Amino acid sequence: MHDNGDDDTSAVMDRGRYEGAKTPWDQPTWRSEVLAWATRELTARGLHESGTARRGERLRPWSVLVRIPVEDAATTSTSVWLKANPPAGAFEAPLTAALARWVPEYVLEPLAVDADRGWSLLPDGGELFRQVLDRTPTDARAWEEPLRQYATMQRTLVPYTKDLEHLGVPSARTTALPQVFDRTVEFIHSVLEQTAPLRHPTPDVDPTTLHALRPRLLNWCAELADLGIPDSLDHSDLHDGQLFNPEPGRFTFFDWGDAAVSHPFYSFLVPAGRITERHGPEALPRLRDAYLEPWTGTGRTGKELRRALTLAGRLGVIGRAVSWGRHFPGASDETRAAGATESARWLRQLSYDDPPF
């Protein structure tokens, strides 16, 4: 595999709104090393990079994602995806491999992973669910089956929580969530103090204001823990661009860099928000029931499951807040300040009087 270099027009680079963000892809030595690793793994599988299609490079402060067009000996063309995570998200590589063993029907099987360096080489997963929704506009019921399948996967993973933690997946169990909250507030305070000249002070990111939310957090955590639903894997960012829908009725879930071992129902927060934006809040009860269906038969009544989901909707914002601190080393002050501000805004939702669903 060739190294495109900084001025190679054969690659399409996408930095989104992070033009000034630093990633290891910008370091020639690191870039050559990761591409050499990908080349070796592709060669071992009878694949090589195509010389007739452009490579795509998606660079963000929290990940490097490279689409590599490849061919086999019969010149059959496809694409593979090379992903590199920062140290705080390096667990995604071994997690992806483990999920392919434990719940293969719901995830992609990686071609290769380097667990120590947080590198993954993944096959093409087909069409994104978002693309399907955009191409064939439909009502919110299209979400029922993916939510049902995702919940089934989570319930299957309940016995693997200790294994997940041993892989390095962050632990944010319900009983420990107040401590996760405390560490997140301290992170926000530290970063915003260091980057004060770059921002305008606003009440919604003030650490003192955030600390004042702790009592209600304690009450919700206690009530949710008492409902007795076991911890599992929380994706933490399950929107319509994080799952593939390669054929009718089949869904595969990916992009686990924000995941945690936590209450499974926290995962409903993000899709509920996206569904509400697109279809209105009236769509949520039906989809709530679809998500909760695989959790029936656990000894909890329907009323208890719905209450747990409501509490999880309040507490799930903590997982979203944590994810904004997972950057590559050397992230700019601007990037760090923006991440801390987003973390604070997620935590600020703990002050809302009305639950999200």
KEKE-3310 file (N, C-alpha, C; in steps of 0.2 Angstrom, whole numbers, plus 5000, padded with zeros to 4 digits):
npx = (5004:5003:5009:5000:5004:5006:5002:4996:4984:4976:4969:4954:4952:4944:4940:4930:4923:4934:4947:4959:4963:4973:4980:4987:4988:4993:5007:5021:5028:5020:5009:5015:5018:5005:4999:5007:5005:4992:4993:5000:4991:4980:4987:4989:4976:4974:4971:4973:4978:4968:4972:4964:4954:4950:4957:4949:4950:4945:4947:4947:4947:4945:4947:4954:4949:4950:4945:4949:4951:4950:4956:4954:4963:4955:4952:4940:4931:4931:4929:4938:4940:4950:4953:4959:4961:4961:4971:4962:4951:4956:4951:4942:4946:4950:4937:4929:4933:4930:4916:4912:4914:4906:4893:4890:4880:4876:4885:4900:4913:4929:4943:4956:4964:4974:4976:4984:4988:4976:4971:4960:4955:4942:4929:4918:4902:4890:4875:4872:4860:4855:4856:4847:4835:4834:4833:4822:4810:4801:4789:4792:4792:4801:4812:4809:4813:4827:4830:4824:4833:4845:4843:4841:4854:4861:4855:4860:4873:4875:4881:4894:4900:4911:4921:4921:4925:4938:4944:4946:4936:4927:4921:4906:4896:4879:4879:4891:4890:4889:4903:4909:4902:4908:4921:4920:4916:4927:4936:4931:4932:4946:4950:4944:4948:4962:4960:4954:4956:4951:4937:4921:4914:4900:4885:4880:4891:4898:4907:4903:4889:4887:4891:4880:4870:4872:4864:4851:4856:4861:4849:4842:4851:4851:4837:4836:4846:4839:4829:4835:4839:4851:4868:4876:4882:4884:4881:4881:4881:4871:4865:4857:4867:4876:4874:4872:4862:4861:4853:4835:4828:4840:4852:4867:4878:4890:4905:4911:4918:4914:4909:4903:4903:4889:4872:4861:4850:4853:4857:4846:4844:4851:4846:4832:4832:4836:4825:4814:4817:4815:4803:4794:4789:4778:4781:4788:4783:4779:4791:4799:4793:4796:4810:4810:4804:4813:4818:4808:4801:4811:4808:4803:4790:4780:4778:4788:4799:4797:4799:4812:4818:4815:4822:4835:4835:4837:4850:4858:4865:4877:4886:4887:4893:4906:4912:4917:4929:4939:4952:4965:4982:4990:4980:4973:4972:4960:4952:4951:4945:4932:4928:4927:4917:4906:4904:4900:4888:4880:4880:4873:4860:4855:4848:4836:4818:4809:4808:4817:4810)
npy = (4994:5011:5026:5040:5053:5071:5079:5072:5070:5059:5055:5058:5070:5073:5083:5088:5100:5102:5108:5113:5103:5091:5076:5059:5055:5065:5064:5059:5047:5039:5038:5030:5019:5014:5011:5002:4991:4989:4985:4973:4965:4965:4959:4946:4941:4940:4952:4968:4986:4996:5003:5012:5019:5032:5035:5037:5049:5052:5063:5066:5074:5063:5051:5042:5038:5028:5025:5012:5008:4991:4977:4959:4944:4941:4953:4959:4972:4981:4989:4993:4997:5007:5010:5020:5023:5035:5034:5033:5028:5016:5004:5000:4992:4979:4976:4976:4964:4955:4956:4951:4938:4934:4940:4938:4939:4952:4962:4969:4958:4960:4962:4962:4966:4977:4977:4983:4995:5001:4999:4995:4985:4984:4976:4982:4987:4988:4997:5011:5013:5026:5031:5022:5027:5040:5038:5031:5038:5035:5031:5032:5019:5012:5011:5001:4987:4988:4993:4983:4972:4977:4979:4965:4960:4967:4961:4948:4950:4953:4943:4945:4956:4958:4953:4962:4973:4969:4970:4983:4991:5006:5007:5011:5008:5008:5010:5016:5028:5041:5044:5043:5055:5064:5064:5068:5081:5087:5085:5094:5106:5107:5108:5119:5129:5129:5134:5146:5159:5156:5156:5162:5164:5155:5152:5138:5130:5131:5124:5124:5126:5114:5104:5106:5098:5086:5079:5076:5067:5057:5052:5047:5037:5028:5024:5018:5008:5000:4994:4983:4979:4971:4977:4980:4982:4998:5007:5021:5031:5029:5032:5035:5034:5025:5011:4998:4993:4982:4974:4970:4969:4966:4971:4979:4984:4997:5006:5008:5017:5026:5018:5010:5000:4998:5004:4996:5003:5016:5018:5021:5034:5043:5038:5041:5054:5058:5052:5059:5072:5070:5064:5068:5069:5060:5048:5041:5032:5019:5015:5014:5003:4993:4993:4989:4976:4964:4964:4960:4947:4946:4947:4959:4971:4978:4991:4994:4992:5003:5014:5012:5015:5028:5034:5031:5038:5051:5049:5045:5055:5057:5048:5052:5065:5061:5055:5066:5069:5061:5062:5062:5062:5078:5086:5102:5117:5123:5113:5105:5113:5115:5102:5100:5110:5104:5093:5098:5104:5093:5087:5097:5094:5086:5095:5097:5098:5090:5073:5065:5056)
npz = (5000:4996:5002:5003:5006:5010:4999:4990:4977:4976:4986:4996:5008:5023:5035:5042:5053:5060:5056:5061:5070:5078:5073:5074:5060:5053:5055:5047:5050:5059:5050:5040:5047:5051:5039:5033:5042:5039:5026:5027:5033:5024:5013:5018:5017:5004:4997:4990:4989:4978:4963:4956:4962:4973:4989:5005:5018:5034:5046:5063:5080:5088:5081:5068:5052:5038:5022:5012:4995:4988:4980:4975:4969:4958:4953:4959:4966:4981:4997:5012:5029:5038:5055:5068:5085:5099:5114:5125:5119:5114:5117:5108:5098:5102:5108:5097:5091:5100:5101:5089:5091:5101:5099:5084:5074:5075:5073:5064:5058:5062:5050:5055:5070:5080:5096:5106:5100:5096:5084:5070:5056:5045:5037:5023:5027:5020:5017:5026:5039:5040:5027:5020:5026:5022:5008:5006:5012:5027:5041:5059:5063:5056:5064:5074:5072:5072:5085:5093:5090:5094:5108:5111:5108:5118:5130:5128:5130:5144:5153:5150:5156:5165:5157:5147:5153:5157:5144:5143:5141:5147:5164:5169:5179:5186:5200:5202:5196:5201:5205:5192:5187:5195:5192:5179:5180:5186:5176:5166:5173:5175:5162:5157:5165:5161:5148:5148:5141:5128:5128:5132:5148:5153:5161:5159:5159:5170:5183:5197:5196:5190:5200:5209:5204:5209:5220:5215:5205:5213:5219:5208:5203:5214:5213:5201:5202:5211:5204:5198:5185:5175:5172:5156:5139:5134:5120:5118:5108:5099:5084:5068:5059:5064:5062:5051:5037:5028:5021:5020:5036:5042:5053:5058:5070:5074:5077:5091:5100:5110:5120:5135:5150:5157:5163:5152:5147:5145:5132:5124:5124:5114:5101:5104:5104:5091:5084:5089:5084:5070:5069:5079:5096:5098:5092:5101:5111:5105:5100:5111:5117:5108:5110:5124:5123:5122:5135:5143:5154:5163:5176:5179:5179:5166:5169:5178:5169:5160:5169:5173:5160:5159:5169:5165:5154:5159:5166:5156:5150:5156:5151:5138:5140:5145:5134:5126:5131:5125:5116:5104:5110:5112:5107:5102:5112:5108:5103:5115:5124:5117:5118:5132:5135:5128:5135:5147:5144:5141:5154:5160:5156:5166:5175:5170:5172:5166:5160:5146:5139)
capx = (5000:5007:5008:4998:5008:5002:5000:4993:4977:4972:4965:4949:4952:4938:4942:4924:4924:4940:4952:4965:4964:4979:4979:4993:4988:4998:5014:5022:5031:5015:5005:5018:5017:4999:4997:5011:5001:4986:4995:5002:4985:4977:4990:4988:4970:4973:4969:4978:4974:4966:4975:4960:4950:4953:4956:4945:4953:4941:4951:4943:4951:4944:4948:4956:4946:4952:4942:4954:4948:4954:4954:4957:4966:4951:4950:4934:4933:4927:4932:4939:4940:4956:4952:4963:4957:4966:4972:4956:4946:4959:4948:4937:4949:4948:4930:4926:4935:4926:4909:4912:4914:4900:4886:4892:4875:4874:4891:4905:4919:4935:4948:4962:4965:4980:4973:4989:4988:4970:4969:4956:4953:4935:4926:4913:4896:4884:4872:4870:4853:4853:4855:4840:4829:4834:4831:4815:4807:4795:4788:4796:4791:4807:4816:4807:4817:4834:4830:4823:4839:4850:4842:4842:4861:4863:4854:4865:4880:4875:4886:4901:4902:4918:4926:4921:4930:4945:4946:4948:4930:4926:4916:4901:4890:4875:4881:4897:4889:4891:4910:4910:4900:4913:4928:4919:4915:4934:4939:4928:4934:4953:4951:4941:4953:4968:4959:4950:4956:4948:4930:4917:4911:4893:4882:4879:4897:4901:4908:4899:4883:4886:4891:4874:4866:4873:4859:4846:4859:4861:4842:4840:4855:4848:4831:4837:4849:4834:4825:4838:4841:4859:4872:4878:4886:4880:4885:4882:4880:4868:4861:4856:4874:4880:4872:4871:4856:4863:4847:4829:4828:4846:4856:4874:4880:4897:4908:4910:4923:4911:4905:4905:4899:4884:4865:4859:4845:4856:4858:4840:4844:4853:4840:4826:4833:4835:4818:4810:4819:4813:4796:4790:4788:4773:4783:4792:4780:4779:4798:4801:4790:4800:4816:4809:4802:4818:4819:4802:4804:4817:4805:4801:4784:4781:4778:4795:4804:4796:4802:4819:4820:4814:4828:4841:4835:4840:4857:4862:4869:4884:4890:4888:4898:4912:4915:4920:4936:4943:4955:4972:4987:4992:4974:4974:4967:4953:4948:4950:4940:4926:4926:4924:4911:4901:4903:4896:4881:4877:4878:4868:4853:4853:4844:4829:4813:4805:4813:4817:4805)
capy = (5000:5017:5032:5046:5059:5077:5083:5067:5071:5053:5054:5063:5071:5076:5085:5091:5107:5102:5109:5113:5097:5087:5068:5056:5054:5071:5062:5054:5041:5036:5036:5025:5013:5011:5009:4996:4986:4987:4982:4966:4961:4964:4954:4940:4939:4940:4959:4974:4992:4997:5009:5015:5022:5036:5033:5043:5050:5056:5064:5069:5074:5057:5045:5042:5033:5028:5020:5010:5003:4986:4972:4953:4942:4941:4961:4961:4978:4983:4994:4991:5003:5007:5015:5021:5027:5038:5029:5033:5024:5010:4997:4998:4987:4972:4975:4974:4957:4951:4956:4946:4931:4934:4941:4939:4941:4959:4966:4967:4954:4964:4958:4962:4972:4978:4979:4987:5002:5003:4999:4990:4984:4982:4976:4986:4985:4989:5003:5014:5014:5033:5031:5019:5031:5046:5036:5028:5041:5031:5034:5030:5012:5009:5010:4996:4981:4989:4994:4977:4968:4980:4977:4958:4960:4969:4956:4943:4952:4953:4938:4946:4962:4958:4952:4968:4978:4967:4972:4990:4995:5009:5005:5016:5005:5013:5011:5020:5033:5047:5045:5045:5062:5069:5064:5072:5088:5089:5086:5100:5112:5108:5110:5126:5134:5130:5137:5151:5164:5154:5155:5166:5161:5155:5148:5131:5126:5132:5118:5125:5124:5106:5101:5107:5093:5079:5076:5072:5061:5051:5049:5043:5031:5023:5021:5014:5002:4996:4991:4977:4977:4971:4981:4977:4986:5004:5010:5028:5036:5025:5036:5031:5033:5020:5005:4996:4990:4980:4970:4971:4965:4964:4977:4977:4990:4998:5012:5007:5021:5029:5013:5009:4995:5003:5002:4995:5007:5023:5018:5023:5042:5046:5037:5044:5061:5058:5050:5065:5077:5068:5062:5071:5064:5055:5042:5037:5026:5013:5013:5012:4997:4989:4992:4985:4970:4959:4964:4956:4940:4947:4948:4966:4972:4983:4998:4995:4993:5010:5018:5012:5018:5035:5036:5030:5044:5056:5048:5043:5061:5057:5044:5057:5070:5057:5054:5072:5070:5056:5065:5061:5067:5084:5090:5109:5120:5124:5106:5103:5118:5113:5095:5101:5113:5100:5088:5102:5105:5086:5086:5102:5092:5084:5100:5098:5095:5085:5068:5066:5051)
capz = (5000:4995:5007:4999:5007:5011:4993:4985:4976:4975:4992:4998:5015:5027:5042:5045:5056:5064:5051:5065:5074:5077:5073:5072:5053:5051:5057:5042:5052:5061:5045:5036:5051:5051:5032:5033:5046:5035:5020:5028:5035:5018:5009:5021:5015:4997:4995:4989:4987:4971:4960:4951:4966:4978:4996:5009:5024:5038:5052:5069:5086:5092:5077:5061:5048:5031:5017:5007:4990:4988:4975:4976:4963:4952:4952:4962:4970:4987:5002:5019:5033:5043:5060:5074:5091:5104:5120:5129:5116:5111:5119:5103:5093:5105:5109:5091:5089:5105:5099:5083:5094:5106:5095:5077:5070:5076:5072:5059:5060:5059:5046:5059:5075:5084:5102:5109:5097:5095:5076:5067:5049:5045:5030:5021:5030:5016:5017:5032:5040:5038:5019:5019:5029:5017:5001:5006:5018:5030:5048:5064:5064:5053:5070:5078:5072:5074:5092:5096:5089:5098:5115:5111:5108:5125:5135:5127:5133:5151:5156:5148:5158:5167:5151:5143:5157:5156:5138:5144:5140:5153:5168:5172:5182:5189:5207:5202:5191:5204:5204:5185:5186:5199:5188:5173:5182:5187:5169:5164:5177:5173:5155:5156:5168:5156:5141:5149:5136:5122:5128:5136:5153:5153:5167:5158:5159:5177:5187:5203:5194:5189:5206:5212:5202:5211:5224:5211:5202:5218:5220:5202:5203:5219:5211:5195:5204:5215:5199:5197:5178:5175:5167:5150:5135:5131:5114:5120:5103:5094:5080:5062:5056:5068:5061:5044:5035:5021:5018:5024:5042:5045:5055:5061:5074:5074:5080:5099:5103:5116:5123:5142:5153:5161:5162:5145:5144:5143:5125:5121:5124:5107:5096:5105:5102:5084:5082:5091:5079:5064:5069:5084:5102:5098:5090:5106:5115:5101:5099:5118:5119:5104:5113:5130:5122:5124:5142:5147:5156:5168:5183:5180:5176:5161:5172:5181:5164:5158:5174:5172:5154:5160:5173:5161:5149:5163:5168:5150:5147:5158:5146:5132:5143:5146:5127:5123:5133:5122:5111:5103:5113:5108:5105:5103:5117:5105:5103:5122:5126:5114:5121:5139:5134:5126:5141:5152:5141:5142:5161:5162:5155:5173:5178:5167:5176:5162:5157:5139:5137)
cpx = (5004:5005:5006:5002:5003:4999:4997:4986:4973:4968:4960:4950:4946:4940:4936:4925:4930:4946:4959:4967:4970:4978:4985:4994:4993:5005:5016:5025:5025:5010:5008:5017:5010:4997:5001:5008:4995:4988:4997:4996:4981:4980:4989:4981:4968:4971:4975:4974:4973:4970:4971:4954:4953:4952:4953:4948:4948:4945:4947:4948:4951:4945:4951:4953:4947:4949:4947:4951:4953:4951:4957:4960:4962:4948:4943:4935:4928:4931:4933:4941:4946:4954:4957:4960:4963:4967:4966:4951:4949:4956:4943:4939:4948:4941:4927:4927:4931:4919:4908:4912:4908:4893:4887:4886:4873:4880:4895:4910:4925:4940:4954:4961:4971:4977:4978:4989:4981:4968:4965:4955:4947:4933:4920:4906:4890:4881:4870:4862:4850:4852:4848:4834:4829:4832:4824:4811:4801:4794:4793:4796:4797:4812:4815:4811:4824:4835:4829:4829:4844:4849:4843:4850:4864:4861:4858:4872:4880:4880:4893:4903:4909:4923:4926:4926:4937:4948:4948:4941:4928:4920:4912:4895:4886:4877:4887:4896:4891:4898:4912:4908:4905:4919:4926:4919:4923:4937:4937:4931:4942:4954:4949:4945:4959:4967:4954:4950:4953:4940:4927:4913:4904:4891:4882:4885:4901:4901:4904:4892:4882:4886:4884:4869:4867:4868:4854:4849:4859:4854:4840:4844:4852:4842:4832:4841:4844:4830:4828:4839:4849:4862:4874:4882:4882:4884:4886:4881:4876:4863:4861:4862:4878:4878:4871:4865:4857:4858:4841:4829:4834:4850:4862:4876:4888:4899:4907:4915:4920:4908:4907:4901:4895:4877:4864:4855:4847:4857:4852:4840:4845:4847:4834:4826:4832:4828:4813:4811:4815:4805:4791:4790:4783:4775:4787:4789:4780:4786:4801:4799:4794:4807:4816:4807:4807:4819:4813:4805:4809:4815:4803:4795:4785:4781:4785:4800:4803:4799:4809:4822:4820:4820:4834:4841:4838:4848:4861:4867:4876:4888:4892:4894:4905:4916:4918:4927:4941:4946:4962:4976:4989:4986:4975:4970:4960:4949:4947:4944:4933:4923:4923:4918:4905:4899:4899:4889:4877:4875:4873:4861:4850:4848:4837:4824:4809:4810:4812:4812:4802)
cpy = (5006:5022:5038:5052:5065:5080:5078:5068:5065:5051:5060:5064:5075:5077:5088:5098:5107:5103:5110:5108:5093:5080:5065:5055:5060:5070:5057:5047:5036:5033:5030:5018:5009:5008:5003:4990:4984:4983:4974:4962:4960:4959:4947:4937:4940:4947:4964:4980:4993:5003:5014:5019:5027:5034:5039:5043:5054:5057:5068:5069:5067:5050:5047:5036:5034:5023:5018:5005:4997:4981:4965:4951:4942:4948:4962:4966:4979:4988:4991:4997:5002:5012:5015:5026:5030:5033:5028:5029:5018:5004:4995:4993:4980:4971:4973:4967:4953:4950:4951:4939:4930:4935:4943:4941:4949:4964:4964:4963:4958:4959:4957:4968:4971:4981:4984:4994:5004:5004:4994:4990:4981:4981:4981:4983:4985:4996:5005:5014:5021:5034:5028:5024:5037:5044:5034:5031:5037:5034:5030:5023:5008:5007:5004:4990:4982:4990:4987:4972:4971:4978:4969:4957:4962:4964:4950:4944:4953:4949:4940:4953:4963:4957:4958:4973:4976:4969:4980:4995:4999:5007:5011:5013:5010:5015:5016:5026:5040:5049:5046:5053:5066:5069:5068:5079:5091:5090:5093:5106:5113:5111:5117:5131:5135:5134:5143:5157:5163:5155:5161:5163:5161:5150:5140:5127:5127:5126:5118:5123:5117:5102:5101:5102:5086:5076:5073:5066:5055:5048:5044:5037:5026:5020:5016:5007:4997:4992:4984:4975:4977:4975:4977:4982:4992:5007:5018:5033:5032:5029:5032:5030:5028:5013:5004:4992:4987:4976:4971:4966:4964:4971:4975:4984:4990:5004:5012:5012:5025:5024:5013:5003:4998:5000:5002:5001:5014:5023:5021:5031:5045:5044:5040:5051:5062:5057:5056:5071:5076:5067:5065:5066:5059:5048:5038:5031:5019:5010:5011:5005:4992:4988:4988:4978:4964:4959:4961:4949:4940:4948:4955:4967:4977:4990:4999:4996:5000:5015:5018:5015:5026:5038:5036:5036:5050:5055:5046:5049:5061:5053:5048:5062:5067:5057:5060:5073:5065:5058:5062:5065:5072:5088:5097:5111:5121:5118:5104:5107:5116:5107:5096:5105:5109:5095:5092:5103:5098:5086:5091:5099:5088:5088:5100:5094:5089:5080:5068:5061:5048)
cpz = (5000:5000:5003:5000:5008:5005:4988:4984:4975:4981:4993:5006:5018:5034:5046:5047:5060:5060:5055:5069:5073:5078:5071:5064:5050:5052:5052:5044:5055:5055:5041:5040:5051:5044:5031:5036:5042:5029:5021:5030:5028:5013:5011:5019:5008:4994:4994:4987:4980:4969:4956:4955:4971:4985:5000:5016:5029:5045:5057:5075:5090:5088:5071:5057:5041:5027:5012:5002:4989:4982:4977:4969:4957:4951:4955:4967:4976:4991:5008:5022:5038:5049:5066:5079:5095:5110:5124:5126:5112:5112:5113:5099:5096:5106:5103:5089:5094:5103:5094:5085:5098:5103:5088:5073:5070:5075:5066:5062:5057:5055:5051:5064:5078:5091:5106:5107:5095:5088:5074:5060:5048:5038:5029:5024:5026:5018:5024:5033:5039:5031:5017:5021:5024:5010:5001:5012:5021:5037:5053:5065:5061:5059:5074:5078:5074:5082:5096:5095:5093:5105:5116:5112:5115:5130:5134:5130:5140:5154:5155:5151:5161:5162:5147:5147:5157:5149:5138:5142:5147:5157:5171:5175:5186:5196:5207:5198:5195:5204:5197:5184:5189:5195:5181:5174:5183:5181:5166:5167:5175:5166:5154:5159:5164:5150:5142:5144:5130:5122:5132:5141:5152:5158:5166:5158:5166:5181:5194:5202:5193:5195:5210:5210:5205:5216:5220:5207:5207:5219:5214:5201:5208:5216:5205:5197:5207:5210:5197:5190:5178:5170:5161:5146:5133:5126:5115:5115:5097:5089:5073:5058:5059:5067:5053:5043:5028:5017:5022:5030:5045:5047:5059:5064:5075:5077:5088:5103:5109:5121:5131:5144:5158:5161:5155:5142:5143:5135:5121:5120:5117:5102:5097:5103:5095:5081:5083:5086:5072:5063:5074:5090:5102:5096:5095:5109:5111:5101:5106:5119:5114:5107:5120:5129:5124:5131:5146:5149:5161:5175:5184:5176:5170:5164:5175:5175:5161:5162:5173:5166:5155:5164:5169:5156:5153:5164:5162:5148:5150:5154:5140:5134:5143:5139:5124:5126:5130:5116:5110:5107:5109:5105:5106:5109:5114:5105:5110:5125:5124:5117:5128:5139:5132:5131:5146:5150:5142:5149:5163:5161:5162:5176:5175:5171:5172:5159:5150:5136:5143)
residu = (MET:HIS:ASP:ASN:GLY:ASP:ASP:ASP:THR:SER:ALA:VAL:MET:ASP:ARG:GLY:ARG:TYR:GLU:GLY:ALA:LYS:THR:PRO:TRP:ASP:GLN:PRO:THR:TRP:ARG:SER:GLU:VAL:LEU:ALA:TRP:ALA:THR:ARG:GLU:LEU:THR:ALA:ARG:GLY:LEU:HIS:GLU:SER:GLY:THR:ALA:ARG:ARG:GLY:GLU:ARG:LEU:ARG:PRO:TRP:SER:VAL:LEU:VAL:ARG:ILE:PRO:VAL:GLU:ASP:ALA:ALA:THR:THR:SER:THR:SER:VAL:TRP:LEU:LYS:ALA:ASN:PRO:PRO:ALA:GLY:ALA:PHE:GLU:ALA:PRO:LEU:THR:ALA:ALA:LEU:ALA:ARG:TRP:VAL:PRO:GLU:TYR:VAL:LEU:GLU:PRO:LEU:ALA:VAL:ASP:ALA:ASP:ARG:GLY:TRP:SER:LEU:LEU:PRO:ASP:GLY:GLY:GLU:LEU:PHE:ARG:GLN:VAL:LEU:ASP:ARG:THR:PRO:THR:ASP:ALA:ARG:ALA:TRP:GLU:GLU:PRO:LEU:ARG:GLN:TYR:ALA:THR:MET:GLN:ARG:THR:LEU:VAL:PRO:TYR:THR:LYS:ASP:LEU:GLU:HIS:LEU:GLY:VAL:PRO:SER:ALA:ARG:THR:THR:ALA:LEU:PRO:GLN:VAL:PHE:ASP:ARG:THR:VAL:GLU:PHE:ILE:HIS:SER:VAL:LEU:GLU:GLN:THR:ALA:PRO:LEU:ARG:HIS:PRO:THR:PRO:ASP:VAL:ASP:PRO:THR:THR:LEU:HIS:ALA:LEU:ARG:PRO:ARG:LEU:LEU:ASN:TRP:CYS:ALA:GLU:LEU:ALA:ASP:LEU:GLY:ILE:PRO:ASP:SER:LEU:ASP:HIS:SER:ASP:LEU:HIS:ASP:GLY:GLN:LEU:PHE:ASN:PRO:GLU:PRO:GLY:ARG:PHE:THR:PHE:PHE:ASP:TRP:GLY:ASP:ALA:ALA:VAL:SER:HIS:PRO:PHE:TYR:SER:PHE:LEU:VAL:PRO:ALA:GLY:ARG:ILE:THR:GLU:ARG:HIS:GLY:PRO:GLU:ALA:LEU:PRO:ARG:LEU:ARG:ASP:ALA:TYR:LEU:GLU:PRO:TRP:THR:GLY:THR:GLY:ARG:THR:GLY:LYS:GLU:LEU:ARG:ARG:ALA:LEU:THR:LEU:ALA:GLY:ARG:LEU:GLY:VAL:ILE:GLY:ARG:ALA:VAL:SER:TRP:GLY:ARG:HIS:PHE:PRO:GLY:ALA:SER:ASP:GLU:THR:ARG:ALA:ALA:GLY:ALA:THR:GLU:SER:ALA:ARG:TRP:LEU:ARG:GLN:LEU:SER:TYR:ASP:ASP:PRO:PRO:PHE)
# end
